[in-house]
Every structure is written in C-alpha cells, then in structure tokens.
Amino acid sequence: MSIVDQLIASIRADVSVRRVQISPFWTAVLADRCGLASTSSAGDHRHDQAPVREPGRLTERSGLELARLASSESLLEAAVGVAAINALLEVDEAGAVELNARELLLERGRGKRVALVGHFPFVQALDQAVGHLTVLE
C-alpha cells in the first residue's frame, strides 16, 4: 500500500468540505482545517477536457472523495486531493513545537539523504549541506 493510500485510509469519511480554492500557485481545501498543496497543472490537460472533473461542484463531494483525487492522473485534481489530505489528517497539536525548519534540516540532514516536500527558499543552502537532496512537489 502506498503512503498516499495509507494517508487516505486514516481519514474520516464523514467530513464535509466548505471550500476549494485553486490558484496559480496554491490549492486549498477548507474543511475543519485548511489544507494546502502546490498547484501544478502546466500542460497537464487537453483543451477539450476540464482539468478537474465536475468543476464548481467540488464542495458537494466529501472530504474523503476529494482526498482520493491525490491518485488522479490529472495534476490539478491530484493537487486538490493532496490539499484535502492535508486538511483532513488528524494532528496531535499537543506534540507540536514551534521551530525553524531550515535550521532543523541543516542540523539533522548534514551528510544524509534528505527529501523535502516543497521547493522552499532555503533549498539551495540545504542542497549544499546535505549528502543528497530530493525536492518533491
């Protein structure tokens, strides 16, 4: 089972979606919380097909239905799915701490293989400090 499938399996089926916003750079899904994903759609679809099935009706789907779009072949639908997963995952806020991700990754990633989800402004510095960097999304 893929990590996306594992994440989707952990989501409650009864969560409703209040809003879906797709912009040139970010896609947001608002349920109980807001989830974000990078919008990536360049050259992804044919002009005779909508890049998202049933546009304008996404909020009529359940959060779980939107999360399943993460496996779509359409990059725009997949962005909606990832944003939905991010909005619907249960987070233990009691275990959360505030810290600087750049500093943490530089400290703990030195000489190691590091995967980073998102192309952040500190990617170049991180690439020079770690053994091997892979940037996803």
The first five atom37 places (N, CA, C, CB, O) and aatype in JSON, in Angstrom:
{
  "aatype": [12, 15, 9, 19, 3, 5, 10, 9, 0, 15, 9, 1, 0, 3, 19, 15, 19, 1, 1, 19, 5, 9, 15, 14, 13, 17, 16, 0, 19, 10, 0, 3, 1, 4, 7, 10, 0, 15, 16, 15, 15, 0, 7, 3, 8, 1, 8, 3, 5, 0, 14, 19, 1, 6, 14, 7, 1, 10, 16, 6, 1, 15, 7, 10, 6, 10, 0, 1, 10, 0, 15, 15, 6, 15, 10, 10, 6, 0, 0, 19, 7, 19, 0, 0, 9, 2, 0, 10, 10, 6, 19, 3, 6, 0, 7, 0, 19, 6, 10, 2, 0, 1, 6, 10, 10, 10, 6, 1, 7, 1, 7, 11, 1, 19, 0, 10, 19, 7, 8, 13, 14, 13, 19, 5, 0, 10, 3, 5, 0, 19, 7, 8, 10, 16, 19, 10, 6],
  "atom_mask": [
    [1, 1, 1, 1, 1],
    [1, 1, 1, 1, 1],
    [1, 1, 1, 1, 1],
    [1, 1, 1, 1, 1],
    [1, 1, 1, 1, 1],
    [1, 1, 1, 1, 1],
    [1, 1, 1, 1, 1],
    [1, 1, 1, 1, 1],
    [1, 1, 1, 1, 1],
    [1, 1, 1, 1, 1],
    [1, 1, 1, 1, 1],
    [1, 1, 1, 1, 1],
    [1, 1, 1, 1, 1],
    [1, 1, 1, 1, 1],
    [1, 1, 1, 1, 1],
    [1, 1, 1, 1, 1],
    [1, 1, 1, 1, 1],
    [1, 1, 1, 1, 1],
    [1, 1, 1, 1, 1],
    [1, 1, 1, 1, 1],
    [1, 1, 1, 1, 1],
    [1, 1, 1, 1, 1],
    [1, 1, 1, 1, 1],
    [1, 1, 1, 1, 1],
    [1, 1, 1, 1, 1],
    [1, 1, 1, 1, 1],
    [1, 1, 1, 1, 1],
    [1, 1, 1, 1, 1],
    [1, 1, 1, 1, 1],
    [1, 1, 1, 1, 1],
    [1, 1, 1, 1, 1],
    [1, 1, 1, 1, 1],
    [1, 1, 1, 1, 1],
    [1, 1, 1, 1, 1],
    [1, 1, 1, 0, 1],
    [1, 1, 1, 1, 1],
    [1, 1, 1, 1, 1],
    [1, 1, 1, 1, 1],
    [1, 1, 1, 1, 1],
    [1, 1, 1, 1, 1],
    [1, 1, 1, 1, 1],
    [1, 1, 1, 1, 1],
    [1, 1, 1, 0, 1],
    [1, 1, 1, 1, 1],
    [1, 1, 1, 1, 1],
    [1, 1, 1, 1, 1],
    [1, 1, 1, 1, 1],
    [1, 1, 1, 1, 1],
    [1, 1, 1, 1, 1],
    [1, 1, 1, 1, 1],
    [1, 1, 1, 1, 1],
    [1, 1, 1, 1, 1],
    [1, 1, 1, 1, 1],
    [1, 1, 1, 1, 1],
    [1, 1, 1, 1, 1],
    [1, 1, 1, 0, 1],
    [1, 1, 1, 1, 1],
    [1, 1, 1, 1, 1],
    [1, 1, 1, 1, 1],
    [1, 1, 1, 1, 1],
    [1, 1, 1, 1, 1],
    [1, 1, 1, 1, 1],
    [1, 1, 1, 0, 1],
    [1, 1, 1, 1, 1],
    [1, 1, 1, 1, 1],
    [1, 1, 1, 1, 1],
    [1, 1, 1, 1, 1],
    [1, 1, 1, 1, 1],
    [1, 1, 1, 1, 1],
    [1, 1, 1, 1, 1],
    [1, 1, 1, 1, 1],
    [1, 1, 1, 1, 1],
    [1, 1, 1, 1, 1],
    [1, 1, 1, 1, 1],
    [1, 1, 1, 1, 1],
    [1, 1, 1, 1, 1],
    [1, 1, 1, 1, 1],
    [1, 1, 1, 1, 1],
    [1, 1, 1, 1, 1],
    [1, 1, 1, 1, 1],
    [1, 1, 1, 0, 1],
    [1, 1, 1, 1, 1],
    [1, 1, 1, 1, 1],
    [1, 1, 1, 1, 1],
    [1, 1, 1, 1, 1],
    [1, 1, 1, 1, 1],
    [1, 1, 1, 1, 1],
    [1, 1, 1, 1, 1],
    [1, 1, 1, 1, 1],
    [1, 1, 1, 1, 1],
    [1, 1, 1, 1, 1],
    [1, 1, 1, 1, 1],
    [1, 1, 1, 1, 1],
    [1, 1, 1, 1, 1],
    [1, 1, 1, 0, 1],
    [1, 1, 1, 1, 1],
    [1, 1, 1, 1, 1],
    [1, 1, 1, 1, 1],
    [1, 1, 1, 1, 1],
    [1, 1, 1, 1, 1],
    [1, 1, 1, 1, 1],
    [1, 1, 1, 1, 1],
    [1, 1, 1, 1, 1],
    [1, 1, 1, 1, 1],
    [1, 1, 1, 1, 1],
    [1, 1, 1, 1, 1],
    [1, 1, 1, 1, 1],
    [1, 1, 1, 1, 1],
    [1, 1, 1, 0, 1],
    [1, 1, 1, 1, 1],
    [1, 1, 1, 0, 1],
    [1, 1, 1, 1, 1],
    [1, 1, 1, 1, 1],
    [1, 1, 1, 1, 1],
    [1, 1, 1, 1, 1],
    [1, 1, 1, 1, 1],
    [1, 1, 1, 1, 1],
    [1, 1, 1, 0, 1],
    [1, 1, 1, 1, 1],
    [1, 1, 1, 1, 1],
    [1, 1, 1, 1, 1],
    [1, 1, 1, 1, 1],
    [1, 1, 1, 1, 1],
    [1, 1, 1, 1, 1],
    [1, 1, 1, 1, 1],
    [1, 1, 1, 1, 1],
    [1, 1, 1, 1, 1],
    [1, 1, 1, 1, 1],
    [1, 1, 1, 1, 1],
    [1, 1, 1, 1, 1],
    [1, 1, 1, 0, 1],
    [1, 1, 1, 1, 1],
    [1, 1, 1, 1, 1],
    [1, 1, 1, 1, 1],
    [1, 1, 1, 1, 1],
    [1, 1, 1, 1, 1],
    [1, 1, 1, 1, 1]
  ],
  "atom_positions": [
    [[0.84, -1.17, 0.0], [0.0, 0.0, 0.0], [0.89, 1.24, 0.0], [-0.96, -0.01, 1.22], [1.84, 1.33, 0.79]],
    [[0.6, 2.19, -0.88], [1.41, 3.41, -0.98], [1.15, 4.32, 0.21], [1.11, 4.16, -2.3], [0.16, 4.17, 0.92]],
    [[2.05, 5.27, 0.42], [1.87, 6.22, 1.52], [0.6, 7.05, 1.32], [3.09, 7.15, 1.64], [-0.08, 7.38, 2.29]],
    [[0.27, 7.38, 0.08], [-0.96, 8.13, -0.19], [-2.16, 7.28, 0.21], [-1.05, 8.53, -1.7], [-3.1, 7.8, 0.82]],
    [[-2.14, 6.0, -0.12], [-3.25, 5.11, 0.27], [-3.36, 5.0, 1.79], [-3.05, 3.71, -0.35], [-4.47, 4.97, 2.32]],
    [[-2.22, 4.94, 2.48], [-2.23, 4.87, 3.94], [-2.82, 6.14, 4.54], [-0.81, 4.64, 4.48], [-3.6, 6.08, 5.49]],
    [[-2.44, 7.29, 3.99], [-2.99, 8.55, 4.48], [-4.49, 8.63, 4.25], [-2.29, 9.74, 3.79], [-5.24, 9.02, 5.14]],
    [[-4.93, 8.24, 3.07], [-6.36, 8.27, 2.75], [-7.14, 7.32, 3.66], [-6.59, 7.9, 1.27], [-8.24, 7.65, 4.09]],
    [[-6.56, 6.16, 3.96], [-7.23, 5.19, 4.83], [-7.43, 5.72, 6.25], [-6.43, 3.9, 4.87], [-8.3, 5.23, 6.97]],
    [[-6.63, 6.69, 6.65], [-6.74, 7.23, 8.01], [-7.75, 8.37, 8.13], [-5.39, 7.71, 8.47], [-7.97, 8.87, 9.23]],
    [[-8.35, 8.77, 7.04], [-9.26, 9.92, 7.03], [-10.69, 9.49, 7.34], [-9.21, 10.64, 5.66], [-11.16, 8.47, 6.84]],
    [[-11.36, 10.28, 8.18], [-12.78, 10.03, 8.48], [-13.61, 10.28, 7.22], [-13.28, 10.93, 9.65], [-13.36, 11.23, 6.48]],
    [[-14.58, 9.43, 6.99], [-15.39, 9.53, 5.78], [-16.46, 10.6, 5.85], [-16.03, 8.2, 5.5], [-16.99, 11.0, 4.81]],
    [[-16.79, 11.09, 7.04], [-17.94, 11.97, 7.18], [-17.61, 13.46, 7.22], [-18.68, 11.61, 8.4], [-18.47, 14.26, 7.56]],
    [[-16.39, 13.83, 6.89], [-16.0, 15.25, 6.95], [-16.47, 15.95, 5.68], [-14.46, 15.4, 7.13], [-16.2, 15.51, 4.57]],
    [[-17.18, 17.06, 5.88], [-17.64, 17.81, 4.71], [-16.63, 18.9, 4.36], [-19.03, 18.43, 4.96], [-15.84, 19.35, 5.2]],
    [[-16.68, 19.31, 3.13], [-15.77, 20.33, 2.61], [-16.55, 21.63, 2.45], [-15.13, 19.88, 1.24], [-17.64, 21.64, 1.87]],
    [[-15.99, 22.71, 2.97], [-16.67, 24.01, 2.88], [-16.24, 24.8, 1.66], [-16.41, 24.82, 4.12], [-17.03, 25.54, 1.08]],
    [[-14.97, 24.64, 1.26], [-14.48, 25.44, 0.14], [-13.27, 24.78, -0.5], [-14.13, 26.87, 0.6], [-12.46, 24.14, 0.18]],
    [[-13.15, 24.94, -1.81], [-11.97, 24.52, -2.56], [-11.53, 25.72, -3.38], [-12.25, 23.26, -3.48], [-12.33, 26.3, -4.13]],
    [[-10.28, 26.1, -3.23], [-9.76, 27.27, -3.95], [-8.52, 26.82, -4.73], [-9.41, 28.45, -2.96], [-7.55, 26.33, -4.14]],
    [[-8.54, 27.0, -6.03], [-7.4, 26.65, -6.88], [-6.86, 27.95, -7.47], [-7.81, 25.63, -8.01], [-7.57, 28.67, -8.16]],
    [[-5.6, 28.23, -7.19], [-4.96, 29.43, -7.71], [-3.72, 29.01, -8.5], [-4.59, 30.43, -6.57], [-3.39, 27.82, -8.52]],
    [[-3.04, 29.94, -9.14], [-1.88, 29.55, -9.96], [-0.76, 28.85, -9.18], [-1.31, 30.76, -10.61], [-0.03, 28.05, -9.76]],
    [[-0.62, 29.14, -7.89], [0.5, 28.57, -7.13], [0.06, 27.61, -6.03], [1.3, 29.67, -6.53], [0.78, 26.65, -5.74]],
    [[-1.09, 27.85, -5.42], [-1.54, 27.03, -4.31], [-2.96, 26.55, -4.53], [-1.46, 27.81, -3.01], [-3.78, 27.23, -5.14]],
    [[-3.24, 25.36, -4.01], [-4.59, 24.82, -3.98], [-4.94, 24.62, -2.52], [-4.72, 23.48, -4.8], [-4.15, 24.05, -1.76]],
    [[-6.12, 25.08, -2.11], [-6.55, 24.97, -0.71], [-7.87, 24.25, -0.63], [-6.66, 26.36, -0.07], [-8.77, 24.44, -1.46]],
    [[-7.99, 23.4, 0.4], [-9.25, 22.75, 0.72], [-9.56, 23.1, 2.17], [-9.19, 21.19, 0.49], [-8.74, 22.88, 3.06]],
    [[-10.75, 23.65, 2.39], [-11.17, 24.04, 3.72], [-12.25, 23.08, 4.2], [-11.67, 25.49, 3.74], [-13.33, 22.99, 3.6]],
    [[-11.96, 22.38, 5.26], [-12.92, 21.51, 5.94], [-12.95, 22.0, 7.39], [-12.53, 19.95, 5.83], [-13.23, 23.18, 7.63]],
    [[-12.65, 21.14, 8.36], [-12.49, 21.6, 9.74], [-11.25, 22.48, 9.84], [-12.4, 20.39, 10.72], [-11.22, 23.44, 10.6]],
    [[-10.23, 22.13, 9.06], [-8.98, 22.9, 8.96], [-8.72, 23.15, 7.48], [-7.76, 22.14, 9.63], [-9.41, 22.61, 6.61]],
    [[-7.74, 23.97, 7.21], [-7.37, 24.26, 5.82], [-6.14, 23.45, 5.45], [-7.12, 25.77, 5.61], [-5.17, 23.42, 6.21]],
    [[-6.16, 22.81, 4.3], [-5.01, 22.08, 3.78], [-4.55, 22.71, 2.49], [0.0, 0.0, 0.0], [-5.35, 23.18, 1.68]],
    [[-3.23, 22.73, 2.3], [-2.65, 23.34, 1.1], [-1.85, 22.31, 0.3], [-1.76, 24.52, 1.48], [-1.36, 21.33, 0.85]],
    [[-1.75, 22.56, -0.97], [-0.87, 21.79, -1.86], [-0.4, 22.74, -2.96], [-1.59, 20.53, -2.46], [-1.08, 23.73, -3.26]],
    [[0.72, 22.44, -3.53], [1.23, 23.22, -4.64], [0.38, 22.93, -5.87], [2.73, 22.9, -4.91], [0.09, 21.78, -6.18]],
    [[-0.02, 23.98, -6.58], [-0.78, 23.81, -7.81], [0.2, 23.53, -8.94], [-1.67, 25.06, -8.12], [1.13, 24.3, -9.17]],
    [[-0.03, 22.44, -9.62], [0.84, 22.08, -10.74], [-0.04, 21.55, -11.86], [1.91, 21.02, -10.31], [-0.55, 20.44, -11.79]],
    [[-0.22, 22.36, -12.89], [-1.12, 21.94, -13.96], [-0.62, 22.26, -15.35], [-2.45, 22.57, -13.77], [-1.31, 21.97, -16.33]],
    [[0.54, 22.83, -15.48], [1.04, 23.25, -16.79], [1.1, 22.09, -17.77], [2.42, 23.89, -16.65], [1.76, 21.09, -17.51]],
    [[0.43, 22.24, -18.89], [0.48, 21.23, -19.95], [-0.14, 19.9, -19.55], [0.0, 0.0, 0.0], [0.12, 18.88, -20.18]],
    [[-0.97, 19.92, -18.53], [-1.49, 18.68, -17.97], [-2.75, 18.17, -18.66], [-1.76, 18.88, -16.52], [-3.04, 16.98, -18.58]],
    [[-3.5, 19.02, -19.32], [-4.78, 18.58, -19.84], [-4.97, 18.99, -21.29], [-5.91, 19.14, -18.98], [-4.29, 19.87, -21.82]],
    [[-5.92, 18.31, -21.91], [-6.3, 18.66, -23.27], [-7.32, 19.79, -23.22], [-6.87, 17.43, -24.04], [-8.08, 19.9, -22.25]],
    [[-7.33, 20.62, -24.22], [-8.22, 21.78, -24.22], [-9.69, 21.41, -24.36], [-7.84, 22.72, -25.33], [-10.56, 22.22, -24.06]],
    [[-9.98, 20.18, -24.8], [-11.38, 19.78, -24.92], [-11.88, 19.08, -23.66], [-11.56, 18.88, -26.13], [-12.99, 18.56, -23.65]],
    [[-11.07, 19.05, -22.6], [-11.47, 18.42, -21.34], [-11.2, 19.38, -20.18], [-10.72, 17.07, -21.13], [-10.21, 20.11, -20.19]],
    [[-12.08, 19.37, -19.2], [-11.84, 20.18, -18.0], [-10.7, 19.54, -17.2], [-13.14, 20.29, -17.12], [-10.65, 18.31, -17.09]],
    [[-9.78, 20.36, -16.63], [-8.67, 19.8, -15.87], [-9.1, 19.17, -14.55], [-7.65, 20.88, -15.6], [-8.34, 18.41, -13.94]],
    [[-10.32, 19.49, -14.1], [-10.89, 18.89, -12.9], [-12.3, 18.43, -13.25], [-10.9, 19.89, -11.69], [-13.09, 19.2, -13.8]],
    [[-12.61, 17.18, -12.93], [-13.96, 16.68, -13.2], [-14.97, 17.42, -12.32], [-14.04, 15.15, -12.95], [-14.72, 17.66, -11.14]],
    [[-16.08, 17.76, -12.89], [-17.17, 18.47, -12.22], [-16.7, 19.76, -11.54], [-17.82, 17.56, -11.19], [-16.94, 19.95, -10.34]],
    [[-16.05, 20.64, -12.28], [-15.62, 21.91, -11.68], [-16.84, 22.68, -11.17], [-14.82, 22.76, -12.71], [-17.92, 22.63, -11.77]],
    [[-16.66, 23.39, -10.08], [-17.75, 24.13, -9.49], [-18.62, 23.32, -8.56], [0.0, 0.0, 0.0], [-19.51, 23.85, -7.9]],
    [[-18.36, 21.99, -8.51], [-19.17, 21.12, -7.65], [-18.3, 20.35, -6.65], [-19.98, 20.14, -8.51], [-18.76, 19.39, -6.04]],
    [[-17.06, 20.76, -6.5], [-16.15, 20.02, -5.62], [-16.61, 20.01, -4.17], [-14.76, 20.62, -5.7], [-16.39, 19.02, -3.47]],
    [[-17.24, 21.08, -3.71], [-17.69, 21.11, -2.32], [-18.89, 20.21, -2.06], [-18.03, 22.53, -1.93], [-19.29, 20.02, -0.92]],
    [[-19.47, 19.67, -3.11], [-20.56, 18.71, -2.95], [-20.03, 17.31, -2.65], [-21.44, 18.68, -4.2], [-20.79, 16.42, -2.27]],
    [[-18.73, 17.12, -2.83], [-18.11, 15.83, -2.53], [-17.66, 15.81, -1.07], [-16.9, 15.56, -3.48], [-17.45, 16.86, -0.46]],
    [[-17.51, 14.62, -0.53], [-17.0, 14.51, 0.84], [-15.49, 14.76, 0.83], [-17.33, 13.11, 1.45], [-14.84, 14.69, -0.21]],
    [[-14.96, 15.03, 1.99], [-13.51, 15.2, 2.11], [-12.78, 13.96, 1.66], [0.0, 0.0, 0.0], [-11.74, 14.06, 1.0]],
    [[-13.3, 12.8, 1.99], [-12.67, 11.54, 1.59], [-12.66, 11.39, 0.07], [-13.39, 10.35, 2.24], [-11.67, 10.95, -0.5]],
    [[-13.75, 11.76, -0.58], [-13.79, 11.7, -2.04], [-12.74, 12.62, -2.66], [-15.19, 12.09, -2.55], [-12.06, 12.24, -3.61]],
    [[-12.61, 13.83, -2.1], [-11.59, 14.74, -2.62], [-10.19, 14.2, -2.35], [-11.75, 16.13, -2.0], [-9.32, 14.31, -3.21]],
    [[-9.96, 13.63, -1.19], [-8.64, 13.07, -0.85], [-8.24, 11.99, -1.85], [-8.65, 12.48, 0.58], [-7.07, 11.88, -2.19]],
    [[-9.19, 11.21, -2.31], [-8.89, 10.15, -3.28], [-8.4, 10.7, -4.61], [-10.14, 9.29, -3.52], [-7.79, 9.97, -5.4]],
    [[-8.64, 11.98, -4.87], [-8.13, 12.6, -6.1], [-6.61, 12.7, -6.1], [-8.74, 13.99, -6.28], [-6.01, 12.95, -7.14]],
    [[-5.97, 12.51, -4.95], [-4.5, 12.57, -4.87], [-3.85, 11.55, -5.81], [-4.03, 12.33, -3.43], [-2.7, 11.72, -6.2]],
    [[-4.58, 10.51, -6.15], [-4.06, 9.48, -7.06], [-4.45, 9.72, -8.51], [-4.56, 8.11, -6.63], [-4.17, 8.88, -9.37]],
    [[-5.08, 10.85, -8.81], [-5.53, 11.15, -10.17], [-4.34, 11.36, -11.1], [-6.42, 12.4, -10.16], [-3.27, 11.79, -10.68]],
    [[-4.54, 11.05, -12.36], [-3.53, 11.32, -13.38], [-3.49, 12.81, -13.73], [-3.79, 10.49, -14.64], [-2.5, 13.3, -14.27]],
    [[-4.57, 13.53, -13.43], [-4.61, 14.97, -13.64], [-3.85, 15.64, -12.5], [-6.09, 15.5, -13.73], [-4.2, 15.45, -11.34]],
    [[-2.81, 16.41, -12.83], [-2.03, 17.07, -11.79], [-2.88, 18.05, -10.98], [-0.85, 17.8, -12.41], [-2.65, 18.2, -9.78]],
    [[-3.84, 18.7, -11.6], [-4.69, 19.64, -10.89], [-5.61, 18.91, -9.92], [-5.5, 20.48, -11.88], [-5.8, 19.35, -8.79]],
    [[-6.19, 17.81, -10.35], [-7.01, 17.01, -9.44], [-6.16, 16.44, -8.3], [-7.71, 15.86, -10.21], [-6.61, 16.41, -7.15]],
    [[-4.95, 16.01, -8.61], [-4.06, 15.48, -7.58], [-3.74, 16.56, -6.55], [-2.77, 14.94, -8.2], [-3.64, 16.26, -5.36]],
    [[-3.58, 17.81, -6.98], [-3.34, 18.91, -6.04], [-4.53, 19.08, -5.11], [-3.06, 20.22, -6.8], [-4.35, 19.32, -3.92]],
    [[-5.74, 18.98, -5.64], [-6.93, 19.05, -4.8], [-6.92, 17.9, -3.79], [-8.22, 19.0, -5.67], [-7.24, 18.1, -2.62]],
    [[-6.55, 16.71, -4.25], [-6.5, 15.55, -3.36], [-5.49, 15.7, -2.24], [0.0, 0.0, 0.0], [-5.78, 15.38, -1.09]],
    [[-4.3, 16.2, -2.56], [-3.26, 16.4, -1.55], [-3.69, 17.48, -0.56], [-1.9, 16.78, -2.21], [-3.48, 17.34, 0.64]],
    [[-4.28, 18.55, -1.05], [-4.78, 19.6, -0.15], [-5.86, 19.05, 0.77], [-5.33, 20.8, -0.97], [-5.91, 19.4, 1.95]],
    [[-6.72, 18.19, 0.23], [-7.77, 17.58, 1.06], [-7.15, 16.69, 2.14], [-8.75, 16.76, 0.19], [-7.58, 16.73, 3.29]],
    [[-6.16, 15.89, 1.78], [-5.47, 15.06, 2.77], [-4.89, 15.95, 3.87], [-4.35, 14.21, 2.11], [-5.04, 15.66, 5.05]],
    [[-4.23, 17.03, 3.46], [-3.62, 17.94, 4.45], [-4.67, 18.58, 5.35], [-2.81, 19.02, 3.74], [-4.39, 18.86, 6.51]],
    [[-5.86, 18.82, 4.83], [-6.93, 19.42, 5.63], [-7.56, 18.41, 6.58], [-8.0, 20.01, 4.73], [-8.06, 18.79, 7.64]],
    [[-7.53, 17.14, 6.22], [-8.31, 16.14, 6.95], [-7.49, 15.25, 7.89], [-9.02, 15.27, 5.99], [-8.06, 14.53, 8.71]],
    [[-6.19, 15.29, 7.79], [-5.36, 14.47, 8.69], [-5.51, 14.96, 10.12], [-3.87, 14.51, 8.26], [-5.51, 16.16, 10.39]],
    [[-5.64, 14.02, 11.03], [-5.71, 14.36, 12.44], [-4.31, 14.76, 12.9], [-6.27, 13.18, 13.29], [-3.34, 14.07, 12.61]],
    [[-4.22, 15.88, 13.62], [-2.94, 16.39, 14.09], [-2.97, 16.44, 15.62], [-2.64, 17.8, 13.49], [-3.9, 16.99, 16.21]],
    [[-1.96, 15.86, 16.25], [-1.82, 15.95, 17.69], [-1.1, 17.24, 18.02], [-1.07, 14.71, 18.27], [0.13, 17.27, 18.08]],
    [[-1.85, 18.3, 18.21], [-1.26, 19.61, 18.45], [-0.5, 19.69, 19.76], [-2.32, 20.67, 18.42], [0.34, 20.56, 19.94]],
    [[-0.8, 18.78, 20.69], [-0.09, 18.78, 21.97], [1.39, 18.42, 21.76], [-0.74, 17.79, 22.94], [2.25, 18.84, 22.54]],
    [[1.67, 17.67, 20.72], [3.05, 17.26, 20.44], [3.78, 18.21, 19.5], [0.0, 0.0, 0.0], [4.94, 17.98, 19.16]],
    [[3.11, 19.28, 19.09], [3.71, 20.22, 18.14], [4.61, 21.22, 18.86], [2.63, 20.95, 17.34], [4.34, 21.62, 19.99]],
    [[5.67, 21.61, 18.18], [6.57, 22.64, 18.7], [6.83, 23.65, 17.59], [7.91, 22.02, 19.23], [6.77, 23.32, 16.41]],
    [[7.13, 24.87, 17.98], [7.48, 25.89, 17.0], [8.99, 25.89, 16.82], [6.96, 27.29, 17.44], [9.74, 26.02, 17.79]],
    [[9.43, 25.74, 15.57], [10.86, 25.76, 15.28], [11.09, 26.21, 13.86], [11.47, 24.38, 15.5], [10.15, 26.32, 13.07]],
    [[12.34, 26.47, 13.53], [12.73, 26.91, 12.2], [13.11, 25.68, 11.38], [13.91, 27.95, 12.26], [14.12, 25.03, 11.66]],
    [[12.3, 25.36, 10.39], [12.52, 24.15, 9.59], [13.87, 24.18, 8.88], [11.4, 23.98, 8.56], [14.54, 23.15, 8.79]],
    [[14.27, 25.33, 8.39], [15.57, 25.44, 7.7], [16.7, 25.02, 8.63], [15.8, 26.89, 7.2], [17.55, 24.21, 8.26]],
    [[16.7, 25.57, 9.84], [17.77, 25.26, 10.79], [17.76, 23.79, 11.19], [17.66, 26.14, 12.03], [18.81, 23.16, 11.3]],
    [[16.57, 23.24, 11.42], [16.46, 21.83, 11.8], [16.99, 20.92, 10.69], [14.99, 21.48, 12.11], [17.74, 19.98, 10.97]],
    [[16.6, 21.19, 9.45], [17.05, 20.36, 8.34], [18.55, 20.49, 8.1], [16.29, 20.73, 7.06], [19.21, 19.5, 7.79]],
    [[19.08, 21.68, 8.24], [20.53, 21.86, 8.08], [21.28, 21.09, 9.17], [20.9, 23.37, 8.14], [22.31, 20.47, 8.89]],
    [[20.78, 21.13, 10.39], [21.43, 20.46, 11.51], [21.35, 18.93, 11.4], [20.81, 20.92, 12.83], [22.36, 18.24, 11.5]],
    [[20.15, 18.43, 11.19], [19.95, 16.97, 11.2], [20.23, 16.3, 9.86], [18.54, 16.66, 11.61], [20.41, 15.09, 9.8]],
    [[20.27, 17.08, 8.78], [20.44, 16.5, 7.46], [21.87, 16.48, 6.95], [0.0, 0.0, 0.0], [22.12, 15.92, 5.88]],
    [[22.8, 17.05, 7.68], [24.2, 17.12, 7.23], [24.73, 15.75, 6.83], [25.08, 17.71, 8.33], [24.78, 14.82, 7.64]],
    [[25.12, 15.64, 5.55], [25.72, 14.41, 5.04], [24.73, 13.28, 4.79], [0.0, 0.0, 0.0], [25.14, 12.19, 4.41]],
    [[23.43, 13.51, 5.0], [22.42, 12.46, 4.85], [21.6, 12.67, 3.58], [21.49, 12.43, 6.07], [21.68, 13.71, 2.93]],
    [[20.8, 11.65, 3.26], [19.83, 11.75, 2.17], [18.59, 12.42, 2.75], [19.5, 10.34, 1.54], [18.03, 11.94, 3.74]],
    [[18.15, 13.52, 2.13], [17.02, 14.28, 2.64], [15.99, 14.45, 1.53], [17.47, 15.66, 3.18], [16.34, 14.75, 0.39]],
    [[14.71, 14.25, 1.87], [13.61, 14.53, 0.95], [12.82, 15.67, 1.54], [12.7, 13.26, 0.71], [12.47, 15.65, 2.73]],
    [[12.52, 16.67, 0.74], [11.81, 17.87, 1.18], [10.56, 18.02, 0.32], [12.7, 19.14, 1.09], [10.64, 18.01, -0.91]],
    [[9.41, 18.15, 0.97], [8.16, 18.35, 0.23], [7.95, 19.84, 0.06], [6.94, 17.69, 0.96], [7.62, 20.54, 1.02]],
    [[8.15, 20.33, -1.15], [8.01, 21.74, -1.45], [9.35, 22.38, -1.73], [0.0, 0.0, 0.0], [10.36, 22.04, -1.1]],
    [[9.37, 23.31, -2.68], [10.6, 24.0, -3.05], [10.66, 25.32, -2.28], [10.68, 24.24, -4.6], [10.13, 26.33, -2.73]],
    [[11.32, 25.28, -1.13], [11.38, 26.43, -0.24], [12.58, 27.31, -0.6], [11.47, 25.98, 1.23], [13.5, 26.86, -1.28]],
    [[12.57, 28.56, -0.14], [13.68, 29.49, -0.46], [15.04, 28.99, 0.02], [13.4, 30.84, 0.16], [16.06, 29.42, -0.52]],
    [[15.09, 28.11, 1.0], [16.37, 27.63, 1.53], [16.87, 26.35, 0.87], [16.24, 27.41, 3.01], [17.81, 25.73, 1.37]],
    [[16.25, 25.95, -0.24], [16.63, 24.69, -0.91], [18.1, 24.71, -1.33], [15.74, 24.45, -2.13], [18.8, 23.71, -1.15]],
    [[18.59, 25.8, -1.87], [19.97, 25.85, -2.33], [20.94, 25.65, -1.17], [20.26, 27.2, -3.04], [21.9, 24.89, -1.3]],
    [[20.72, 26.3, -0.05], [21.6, 26.13, 1.13], [21.52, 24.7, 1.64], [21.21, 27.12, 2.25], [22.53, 24.13, 2.04]],
    [[20.33, 24.13, 1.64], [20.15, 22.75, 2.11], [20.86, 21.77, 1.18], [18.66, 22.41, 2.22], [21.48, 20.82, 1.64]],
    [[20.75, 22.0, -0.12], [21.39, 21.13, -1.1], [22.9, 21.08, -0.91], [21.06, 21.6, -2.52], [23.52, 20.04, -1.11]],
    [[23.48, 22.2, -0.52], [24.93, 22.25, -0.31], [25.34, 21.59, 1.01], [25.41, 23.69, -0.33], [26.49, 21.18, 1.15]],
    [[24.42, 21.49, 1.98], [24.77, 20.98, 3.3], [24.51, 19.48, 3.46], [23.99, 21.74, 4.35], [25.2, 18.81, 4.24]],
    [[23.55, 18.94, 2.75], [23.21, 17.53, 2.93], [23.95, 16.66, 1.93], [21.7, 17.31, 2.81], [24.55, 17.16, 0.97]],
    [[23.9, 15.34, 2.16], [24.57, 14.43, 1.24], [23.86, 14.35, -0.11], [0.0, 0.0, 0.0], [24.5, 14.4, -1.16]],
    [[22.54, 14.23, -0.07], [21.74, 14.16, -1.3], [20.36, 14.72, -0.98], [21.64, 12.68, -1.85], [19.72, 14.31, -0.01]],
    [[19.89, 15.66, -1.8], [18.58, 16.29, -1.57], [17.65, 15.97, -2.71], [18.72, 17.82, -1.41], [18.01, 16.09, -3.88]],
    [[16.43, 15.54, -2.36], [15.36, 15.33, -3.32], [14.22, 16.26, -2.93], [14.89, 13.83, -3.36], [13.76, 16.23, -1.79]],
    [[13.77, 17.09, -3.87], [12.67, 18.01, -3.61], [11.43, 17.46, -4.31], [13.01, 19.46, -4.09], [11.43, 17.28, -5.53]],
    [[10.39, 17.22, -3.55], [9.11, 16.71, -4.07], [8.13, 17.85, -4.16], [8.55, 15.57, -3.18], [8.14, 18.76, -3.32]],
    [[7.28, 17.82, -5.17], [6.2, 18.79, -5.37], [6.75, 20.1, -5.82], [5.39, 18.98, -4.1], [5.99, 21.04, -6.04]]
  ]
}
